[in-house]
């Protein structure tokens, strides 16, 4: 006769050998190596990433907090520095997230090891025609940023909303984060009319950007205006279409 209030051993859940988290990180790493990232939830991948900057604390609560705040792992990595700071994260962690974001963006470019050199303007226009702006964004005033290294090889290609001089500090900060030394900007206008006022405004923008960038050892190669797949160089005052 069994007088125990416990269920038979065969029906019990697996017994834990320890009630603390000792060995948890090692088990997580082994699971990652054996089964890959698909075996993890978003918060678990983030939890493991946090190990790098929080070596002696349970990182699961913080990982779950960040997922709750930003909705997903992607939301965490695309969040602005200002939003991350509101979560009271350390600067070390914010810098790690920014670095991973830049690495991810680089891998979305044409083949990472075969990115083009954009030393000649002909090469720039060939590249822009080969990788045109998404047509779904044509209704916006978009500014395309081509960041280059000291050999004028493409590092990063991205878009921002063109807000004239308001955009300059953001552009320079992005260049510094990428360790870029050269920059080419392309303004995608709306419609197909290239007015004298527009040229005047874009010339003013390019001059202020060029002057500001110079203080950070960043060279503005050109500011280009694009309308209906036609390109006009503001700094060189020439039509670059080929």
LORO-858515 format. One line per 5 residues: number of its first residue (from 1); their letters; for each residue x, y, z of C-alpha. Coordinates in steps of 0.001 Angstrom, whole numbers, plus 500000, padded with zeros to 6 digits. Example, Ala and Ser with C-alpha at 12.3 -4.5 7.8 and 13.67 -1.06 7.14 Angstrom:
BEGIN
1) AS) 512300 495500 507800  513670 498940 507140 .
***
This chain:
BEGIN
1) XXXXX) 500000 500000 500000  501290 503431 499021  500744 506032 501710  502592 508800 499851  500694 511841 498642 .
6) XXXXX) 503193 512156 495770  502352 510684 492371  504241 507598 491289  507804 508375 490249  507040 507532 486635 .
11) XXXXX) 504464 510396 486492  506574 513047 488145  508282 515829 486206  512036 515704 485836  513666 516566 489131 .
16) XXXXX) 516033 519550 489220  519503 518739 490515  519976 522356 491601  517654 525240 492368  520024 527994 491282 .
21) XXXXX) 521248 529121 487859  524653 527491 488058  525606 526138 484654  522728 527883 482872  524962 529917 480584 .
26) XXXXX) 526991 526872 479640  523840 524938 478799  522557 527829 476688  525814 528011 474737  525812 524254 474167 .
31) XXXXX) 522221 524406 472950  523153 527180 470523  526051 525193 469093  524069 521950 468844  520673 523216 467635 .
36) XXXXX) 521321 526702 466259  519461 529957 466823  516136 528546 465626  515841 526628 468887  515682 529878 470891 .
41) XXXXX) 513026 532459 471584  513863 536106 470859  514401 536889 474526  516786 533921 474904  519022 535137 472078 .
46) XXXXX) 519016 538592 473628  519722 537063 477035  522833 535388 475616  523971 538586 473954  523736 540371 477291 .
51) XXXXX) 526231 537892 478728  528950 539822 476894  528418 542997 478904  526795 541624 482087  529098 538805 483185 .
56) XXXXX) 527805 538155 486723  524063 538713 486755  520951 536945 485530  520234 538626 482191  516875 536977 481488 .
61) XXXXX) 514746 539660 483249  516453 542463 481308  516075 540576 478024  512345 540121 478651  512023 543779 479661 .
66) XXXXX) 513583 544915 476374  511356 542613 474319  508311 544012 476141  509455 547580 475513  510349 547239 471823 .
71) XXXXX) 508080 544394 470738  510672 542054 469246  514365 541345 468855  514330 543398 465664  512675 546234 467574 .
76) XXXXX) 515526 546260 470082  518198 546432 467375  516446 549160 465393  515665 551325 468421  517347 554719 468583 .
81) XXXXX) 520068 555491 471117  517663 557863 472875  515058 555123 473397  517681 552665 474614  518968 555228 477101 .
86) XXXXX) 515431 555594 478487  515625 551903 479396  518592 552853 481619  520979 550581 479724  524713 550976 480122 .
91) XXXXX) 526645 552785 477407  528598 549572 476839  525398 547693 476023  524049 550502 473830  527325 550521 471882 .
96) XXXXX) 527152 546736 471457  523617 546963 470055  524698 549764 467688  527674 547700 466509  525532 544634 465793 .
101) XXXXX) 523060 546813 463896  525837 548156 461676  527202 544666 461059  523730 543477 460045  523266 546429 457700 .
106) XXXXX) 526566 545711 455999  525543 542141 455270  522395 543392 453514  524549 545201 450945  525780 543503 447770 .
111) XXXXX) 528222 540717 448584  530117 541812 451682  533552 541094 450226  532766 542470 446764  531260 545842 447500 .
116) XXXXX) 532059 548380 444794  534684 551103 444771  533008 554405 443973  536031 556499 443040  534642 557689 439680 .
121) XXXXX) 531288 559364 439190  530496 556908 436429  530833 554115 438995  528462 555962 441350  525738 556301 438715 .
126) XXXXX) 526140 552684 437602  525685 551618 441213  522617 553844 441731  520994 552454 438597  521788 548887 439591 .
131) XXXXX) 520382 549386 443088  517616 551977 442656  515535 553390 445463  512466 551368 446408  509567 552758 444363 .
136) XXXXX) 507325 552470 447401  509258 555414 448883  508803 557748 445911  506222 559843 447737  508791 560892 450326 .
141) XXXXX) 511668 563353 450149  514436 560838 450633  518149 561374 451131  520339 558424 450260  523686 558134 452030 .
146) XXXXX) 526640 556266 450569  529345 555886 453207  532819 554979 451916  536116 554026 453539  539464 555693 452865 .
151) XXXXX) 539805 553655 449659  536371 554886 448596  534904 551409 448888  531245 551264 449873  530669 550617 453573 .
156) XXXXX) 526975 551325 453970  524043 552427 451816  520950 553730 453578  518099 556234 453399  516867 558925 455733 .
161) XXXXX) 514103 561491 455430  515600 564671 453944  515043 567492 456422  517644 569900 455029  520109 571160 457652 .
166) XXXXX) 518282 569202 460407  519703 566026 458885  523350 567062 459065  524119 566043 462661  522475 562645 462072 .
171) XXXXX) 524505 562088 458892  527799 562947 460588  527009 560727 463580  526283 557797 461259  529577 558401 459447 .
176) XXXXX) 531495 558416 462720  529826 555184 463836  530890 553552 460562  534412 555026 460572  533640 556388 457120 .
181) XXXXX) 536000 558912 455544  534035 559689 452367  530369 560399 451789  528099 560831 448776  524520 562030 449274 .
186) XXXXX) 521657 561666 446798  518428 563610 447143  515379 561910 445636  512850 564589 444831  509136 564234 444222 .
191) XXXXX) 507833 564573 440659  510144 565454 437812  510567 569238 437998  514020 570560 438841  513428 574170 439861 .
196) XXXXX) 515990 576957 440476  514754 577238 444069  515332 573538 444637  518828 573800 443228  519521 576802 445479 .
201) XXXXX) 518268 574959 448579  520227 571786 447809  523379 573770 447056  523061 575492 450438  522512 572132 452140 .
206) XXXXX) 525555 570576 450471  527788 573513 451395  526788 573376 455068  527206 569589 455129  530594 569845 453443 .
211) XXXXX) 531779 572465 455929  530482 570517 458947  531886 567199 457736  535324 568722 457249  535684 569168 461019 .
216) XXXXX) 535390 565392 461435  537807 564439 458628  534840 563408 456501  534956 564279 452806  531708 565004 450973 .
221) XXXXX) 532396 563740 447475  529194 565161 446039  525549 565917 446656  523426 564593 443803  519827 565372 442921 .
226) XXXXX) 517773 562593 441319  514559 563082 439385  513032 560356 437237  516319 558389 437111  518227 561500 436012 .
231) XXXXX) 521131 562665 438170  522549 566142 438647  525698 566926 440613  525200 569948 442859  528865 570445 443750 .
236) XXXXX) 530128 569884 440234  527084 571458 438486  527005 568744 435854  524578 566121 434646  525863 562725 435723 .
241) XX) 523338 560542 433910  524739 557840 431703 .
***
